Amino acid sequence: MEKIKLSVIISFWQQGDFLLDIITSLEYNLEVSYELIILVNCNLFNFELADIINYLDLQEHQVLYFKPPVNSQDIFDQAIAQARGNYIIWVQYPVILYPKGLAAAINILDNNLEVDGVDQIQELTYFEYDPEGVKIGSIFRKAIWETEIILKTRFLQETGVLGFRNSQNNLIIHQITEKICELKFNPSFNPEIQQFPLVSVCIPSYNGEKFIAEAISSILSQTYSAIELIISDDNSSDHTIAIAQSFQTQTSIPINILTHPTLGLAENSNFCINQSQGKYIKFVYQDDILMPNCIEKMVNLAETDPDIGLVFSPREMFFLEQENINLELIAVYQQFANLHQSWSNLKTIQWGKELLNDPNLWQHPINKIGEPSTVLLRKSVFKTIAGFDPELNQLVDLDLWWRILAQFKVGFVAENLSYFRLHSEQKTYQNMQQGQANDLNFYDKIYSHPDYQLFPPPFRQQAGLIYNSIQWGLLT
């Protein structure tokens, strides 16, 4: 049986297309023997990926499962211990492997026994130079891991680089000009956009251990690469923080996990806005999921017009439990599945005031834009507009959308770009159960608050009529 030359270790977070690209590229272009070692987070395993995993098993590749929280060094050590190749390369999403560079590096190691590893010249990568370690994408001998007891892995949080070194720093690393790998930036991004504006993806979390791993995974799987992830935890008592921390050592995307005393959802969302550094803000609530091209599509549209303050899209609703579904949840689905269809004249780009004058505006469903996970916000709007209002029990997001519509343009992407999970633990559902679906504070604010002085008198009078109707039990 032919000895395996190269073990390719891949941290895998549901990026099916990425994994298939690597498998195809190596199978058709790499002539030396190799194996794949795929590291899979048990909390994130998606059974839609079962065919890929089964194929890897049939080809005698390895799949190692782990449960967070777990240290990155422990994962790395376990993978190397199981590796059957003479040489090791560690790859993480979203990296492209170049078979020609791999073959050149292996040839150097085969013919130069004194060389411990091969790295590509730094100017050809997007990784920062680090003289003390060997980067992701470097190929090194497995033997040095087995013989050097003092060899340690380390993960540099600021660069997303996993490296290794010994106390004497005497590893012999050969550099080549041929590319071994590089970070993959989305090639389909609008070529007219010269820069990739930073998007701050914000998750205001609270006791979200059931769902937050899927939300984070969907963010790390985005085709748009210029993002930062801010997780602001509202004093959770479960394993939300530990699950979020397990992602920090598995991606080059900066993940900032913030903890604080309980603020409530609105204030926690505002805290996220204040911590963000991006040109745009993309909220993802912990039980929602983004489609891979969500941020790319929204930013593409937002960048075409500086007057756009908000971009939204339809979302796909689904039930947490597929059997014995609560009848109230079915009613929610039937009423709110296709919000955008309630507008009488929705355009790709239009002034928000046009929508505020829509004849269907006050008709049910009143929120025709959707939840925060369906929206991309231009951060600069918060220089003139206050954030989410913590005084409101319900319709907190709609209050913000309408205040943005009053002064900015709105963009609409006519494509489902997110998933909205329906379940009985949602605040929306709980408010409905508690009779708070029609929030008196919301209509009272429109009628009397200075934030709505820009709105025409008939608009505010309509809010006053609805307020009185709810108060006297005429509207449910």
Number of C-alpha atoms within 10 A of each C-alpha: 3 5 11 15 17 25 26 22 22 22 21 23 29 21 18 14 10 18 19 12 12 18 14 11 15 20 13 9 12 16 12 16 14 21 21 24 24 22 20 18 21 13 18 18 15 12 9 10 12 11 10 14 16 13 11 18 13 9 11 12 18 21 18 15 13 12 12 16 15 16 14 18 16 11 16 17 14 13 23 22 12 12 22 20 21 18 25 26 24 21 22 21 21 22 17 20 20 18 21 14 19 25 17 17 25 21 12 16 20 13 9 11 9 10 16 19 24 25 24 23 15 16 10 13 15 12 17 13 14 13 9 13 20 23 24 20 29 22 27 28 21 21 13 14 17 11 9 12 9 11 15 15 18 15 19 14 16 10 16 20 23 24 20 19 18 15 10 8 12 10 19 12 17 19 15 16 13 17 22 26 22 19 17 16 14 14 9 9 16 16 8 9 11 8 9 17 15 18 26 25 25 25 26 24 26 22 17 22 21 14 18 28 24 22 20 25 19 22 25 26 21 20 21 24 22 18 24 22 21 22 25 22 24 21 18 17 11 13 16 21 24 13 21 20 19 17 22 19 21 21 19 23 22 17 20 17 15 17 14 11 10 13 15 14 20 19 18 24 24 18 17 23 23 12 14 21 16 19 15 26 25 27 24 28 24 25 24 25 27 26 17 19 17 25 26 21 19 24 24 16 17 24 16 13 13 10 18 24 25 24 24 25 23 23 25 16 18 14 16 13 12 7 7 6 14 12 9 13 15 12 11 15 15 10 12 17 17 17 18 21 12 19 16 12 13 17 15 12 18 18 18 22 18 15 22 18 12 14 11 16 16 16 11 12 16 15 20 22 24 23 20 20 25 27 25 26 26 21 20 13 19 14 8 9 13 13 23 21 19 16 12 17 18 21 22 20 18 19 21 16 25 20 22 24 20 17 18 19 22 27 27 21 18 14 13 16 23 24 19 22 17 21 18 16 9 12 13 18 18 14 15 15 12 9 11 16 16 18 17 20 15 21 24 17 19 23 24 14 12 10 14 18 12 10 17 11 11 10 15 19 15 14 20 19 14 19 24 15 14 16 12 9 9 10 11 10
